[in-house]
């Protein structure tokens, strides 16, 4: 089964850092077999009271590969950069 990383960027605190992150994140996602499925865009909440802000979803070949990417040594510095630039919520989930 595939693996998905779903991020909700609730607030951007440093646009320059976020731009620096985005420049480097794409190639590393690709290296781990991932591809961006959602990168912002229009949405409608149709059930419940969840209020996402800016959603990002990355699809990986497997749940294990998604975890390997997120917890990799290569991503560690980029993850720190992203976390210093935004306030976010994130999950890794197995799916179809």
KEKE-3310 file (N, C-alpha, C; in steps of 0.2 Angstrom, whole numbers, plus 5000, padded with zeros to 4 digits):
npx = (5004:5002:5010:5006:5011:5003:5002:4996:4999:4998:5001:5012:5028:5040:5043:5054:5062:5054:5053:5066:5066:5057:5064:5073:5067:5059:5067:5072:5061:5057:5068:5066:5055:5043:5029:5021:5004:4994:4996:4992:4978:4960:4947:4934:4926:4916:4911:4911:4921:4934:4947:4956:4971:4982:4985:4996:5000:5010:5013:5020:5028:5026:5020:5031:5041:5038:5039:5053:5058:5053:5060:5073:5091:5095:5084:5083:5089:5082:5069:5070:5072:5060:5051:5055:5050:5036:5020:5013:5003:5004:5003:5008:5001:4994:4988:4978)
npy = (4994:5012:5026:5041:5058:5070:5087:5101:5117:5129:5142:5153:5159:5163:5168:5168:5158:5147:5147:5144:5131:5125:5125:5115:5104:5097:5089:5080:5073:5067:5059:5049:5043:5049:5060:5076:5078:5086:5103:5116:5126:5127:5122:5113:5112:5098:5090:5090:5100:5103:5114:5116:5125:5127:5115:5101:5087:5072:5059:5042:5027:5018:5015:5013:5019:5033:5035:5033:5043:5055:5053:5053:5055:5064:5072:5079:5091:5100:5098:5104:5117:5119:5118:5129:5139:5138:5135:5120:5105:5087:5071:5054:5042:5027:5021:5019)
npz = (5000:4997:5004:5013:5016:5025:5027:5036:5034:5046:5049:5042:5047:5043:5028:5019:5024:5022:5008:5005:5010:5001:4989:4990:4995:4986:4976:4985:4990:4978:4976:4986:4980:4980:4977:4974:4978:4983:4984:4992:4987:4983:4994:5002:5018:5022:5032:5050:5060:5057:5052:5040:5034:5024:5014:5011:5002:5000:4990:4993:4987:4997:5014:5022:5015:5015:5029:5029:5022:5029:5041:5038:5038:5028:5027:5039:5042:5033:5037:5050:5046:5039:5050:5058:5050:5048:5057:5059:5056:5055:5047:5044:5034:5029:5013:4998)
capx = (5000:5005:5011:5005:5012:4998:5003:4992:5003:4993:5004:5019:5031:5046:5042:5061:5064:5049:5055:5072:5064:5054:5069:5077:5063:5056:5072:5073:5055:5058:5073:5062:5050:5037:5027:5016:4998:4991:5000:4987:4972:4954:4944:4928:4925:4910:4909:4915:4923:4941:4948:4963:4973:4986:4986:5001:5000:5015:5012:5026:5027:5024:5020:5038:5045:5036:5043:5060:5059:5052:5065:5080:5096:5095:5078:5083:5090:5076:5063:5071:5071:5052:5048:5056:5046:5029:5017:5009:5001:5006:5002:5009:4996:4994:4982:4978)
capy = (5000:5018:5030:5048:5063:5076:5093:5107:5123:5133:5148:5154:5164:5166:5167:5167:5151:5143:5147:5140:5124:5122:5124:5109:5098:5093:5084:5075:5069:5063:5054:5044:5040:5053:5065:5080:5077:5092:5109:5121:5125:5128:5116:5114:5107:5096:5087:5091:5107:5104:5120:5117:5131:5126:5107:5098:5080:5069:5052:5038:5021:5014:5019:5013:5024:5039:5036:5033:5050:5060:5052:5052:5060:5069:5077:5081:5099:5103:5098:5109:5123:5120:5119:5136:5143:5137:5131:5115:5098:5082:5064:5049:5038:5021:5022:5015)
capz = (5000:4997:5010:5012:5021:5025:5031:5036:5036:5049:5049:5040:5051:5039:5021:5016:5026:5018:5001:5004:5011:4995:4984:4992:4997:4980:4974:4990:4989:4972:4978:4990:4976:4982:4972:4977:4976:4985:4986:4993:4983:4986:4998:5006:5023:5021:5038:5056:5062:5055:5048:5037:5031:5018:5014:5007:5003:4996:4990:4992:4985:5003:5021:5025:5011:5018:5035:5028:5019:5034:5047:5035:5040:5023:5027:5045:5042:5029:5042:5055:5042:5038:5057:5060:5046:5049:5062:5055:5059:5050:5049:5039:5034:5024:5009:4992)
cpx = (5004:5006:5010:5007:5007:5000:4998:4997:4998:4995:5011:5022:5037:5045:5049:5063:5060:5051:5062:5071:5061:5058:5072:5073:5060:5061:5073:5067:5055:5063:5071:5056:5043:5035:5021:5010:4993:4996:4996:4981:4966:4951:4938:4927:4918:4907:4914:4917:4931:4942:4955:4965:4976:4988:4992:5001:5005:5013:5019:5024:5024:5024:5027:5042:5044:5039:5050:5062:5059:5058:5072:5085:5096:5090:5079:5084:5085:5070:5064:5070:5063:5049:5049:5053:5039:5027:5013:5007:5003:5005:5006:5004:4996:4988:4983:4982)
cpy = (5006:5021:5037:5052:5069:5081:5098:5113:5128:5140:5149:5160:5167:5164:5165:5160:5146:5142:5143:5133:5121:5121:5117:5103:5094:5088:5078:5070:5065:5057:5048:5041:5044:5058:5069:5079:5083:5097:5115:5120:5126:5121:5118:5109:5105:5092:5089:5098:5108:5110:5120:5123:5131:5119:5106:5091:5077:5062:5048:5031:5016:5018:5019:5018:5031:5040:5037:5040:5055:5059:5051:5057:5066:5074:5081:5089:5102:5103:5103:5116:5124:5122:5126:5141:5143:5134:5126:5109:5093:5075:5060:5044:5033:5022:5018:5018)
cpz = (5000:5004:5008:5018:5020:5030:5031:5039:5039:5049:5047:5044:5048:5032:5017:5018:5022:5011:5000:5005:5004:4989:4984:4993:4991:4977:4979:4991:4984:4973:4981:4986:4977:4976:4976:4974:4977:4987:4987:4989:4987:4989:5001:5012:5023:5027:5044:5056:5061:5050:5045:5034:5024:5018:5009:5008:4998:4996:4989:4990:4991:5009:5023:5021:5014:5024:5034:5026:5025:5040:5045:5038:5035:5024:5034:5045:5038:5034:5047:5052:5041:5045:5060:5056:5046:5055:5058:5059:5053:5052:5043:5039:5028:5020:5003:4987)
residu = (UNK:UNK:UNK:UNK:UNK:UNK:UNK:UNK:UNK:UNK:UNK:UNK:UNK:UNK:UNK:UNK:UNK:UNK:UNK:UNK:UNK:UNK:UNK:UNK:UNK:UNK:UNK:UNK:UNK:UNK:UNK:UNK:UNK:UNK:UNK:UNK:UNK:UNK:UNK:UNK:UNK:UNK:UNK:UNK:UNK:UNK:UNK:UNK:UNK:UNK:UNK:UNK:UNK:UNK:UNK:UNK:UNK:UNK:UNK:UNK:UNK:UNK:UNK:UNK:UNK:UNK:UNK:UNK:UNK:UNK:UNK:UNK:UNK:UNK:UNK:UNK:UNK:UNK:UNK:UNK:UNK:UNK:UNK:UNK:UNK:UNK:UNK:UNK:UNK:UNK:UNK:UNK:UNK:UNK:UNK:UNK)
# end
